[in-house]
């Protein structure tokens, strides 16, 4: 591994751990199931389509 990448990988891992530390895999899977049931599981690049319909 290149020595230049090690600090970047370490800092990225530390940030990801800090951001997602309070979310278990059970919580994430429950959230995904709720999004699939509610119909809000579209791709992020299609987000604008939600706001184009008059009903919502």
N, C-alpha and C positions, 0 to 999 in steps of 0.2 A: 504494500500500500504506500502511496506517496505521502511523504511527511507533511506536505502542504495541506492535504485533505483531512488529516486527523483532527486538528482543532475545529474545523467546520463540522465534521460529523459529530464530534463530542458536544459542541454547542447546540446543534440541531436536535440531537437526542435529548439533551437537557431541557430544551424548550418544549418538545413534544411531551415529555414526561410531566412537566409542570402544567401544561395546558390540559391534558387529558387524564390527570391523576385521579380525579374524582368520578370518572366514568368507568363502570365495569363493563365487561363484554355482555352481560345480561341486560344492562341498561341500554346499550347500543343496539342490541338485537330487538329489544322491545320498541325502541324508537323507530327502527326501520320497519317493523311490522305495523306500527301505527301510521306511518307515512304511506305505506302501501295500501292500507285500508282506507285512508282518507283521500287518496289519489294525488297526493303532493310529492310523488316520487319521480318527477321529471328531471331531465338533465339541467344542469345549471345554465347552459347556454340557451335554453328554451324558457327561462324564467320570465322574460318579457311577454310571453304569450298569455300568462295568467292575468295580466293587467289590460289586455286588449279586448276581452269580452266584457259586455256591459253588466252582466250578472255577477261576475267575480269568480 
